[in-house]
Amino acid sequence: MFNFIHNLFRPQAAAPAAWHAVVLSPAQAKRHARWVAQRVYLNWLAPYFKAYHLRKGGAAGTRGFQVQLVQEQGSQGALLLYHASIGPGNFRHFFEHLGERLVNLGYHRACADKLANQHEHHTETTLKQFFKPNPTDSPKPGTATNGLAWLP
C-alpha cells in the first residue's frame, strides 16, 4: 500500500526527448559566418585532429579532447565529444563548420538533428550530422564511383 501511495505522489517523469531537425535561422547563420570568418575554428581543429588519429591508432587517452570512432554496417564516422575549454557556442559553430567542410568536399548532408535531454542540474544536448557521398556518373558501366557500382 505504501508503494502505491508513494508512486501516486511521485513527480511525473518527463516525456522522452525527441530528435529535431537543425536549421540555422538567418541571425544564427550570420553569427556563424562571422565566427568562420574570424577563423576561430583553428583553435580546436588541431586538438580534435590529434585526438582522432590517436584513437584511430589505438593510443587515445582519457584526458583532453576525445573522439570516438563509429563503425556500423554501411557507415563509418567519428563522434566529437564536447570539451569544456571550448564552450557550448563555439562547439556548436565548430560542429556546423565541420559539416560545411564535408559538403564542400562533395558529400551530401543527409540529416542534421538535435536532441536535448533535461537532467536535474543540466541539459544534455546531442548534435548529429550524417553525410553520404554524392553519386557521380561513371564513364564505364560496372565501375565503382564513390562506393556505388553502375551496372549495364
C-alpha positions, 0 to 999 in steps of 0.5 A: 500500500505504501508503494502505491501511495508513494508512486501516486505522489511521485513527480511525473517523469518527463516525456522522452526527448525527441530528435529535431531537425537543425536549421540555422535561422538567418541571425544564427547563420550570420553569427556563424559566418562571422565566427568562420570568418574570424577563423576561430575554428583553428583553435580546436581543429588541431586538438580534435585532429590529434585526438582522432588519429590517436584513437584511430591508432589505438593510443587515445587517452582519457584526458583532453579532447576525445573522439570516438570512432563509429563503425556500423554496417554501411557507415563509418564516422567519428563522434566529437565529444564536447570539451569544456575549454571550448564552450557550448557556442563555439562547439556548436559553430565548430560542429556546423563548420565541420559539416560545411567542410564535408559538403564542400568536399562533395558529400551530401548532408543527409540529416542534421538533428538535435536532441536535448535531454533535461537532467536535474542540474543540466541539459544534455544536448546531442548534435548529429550530422550524417553525410553520404557521398554524392553519386557521380556518373561513371564513364564505364558501366560496372565501375565503382564511383564513390562506393556505388557500382553502375551496372549495364 
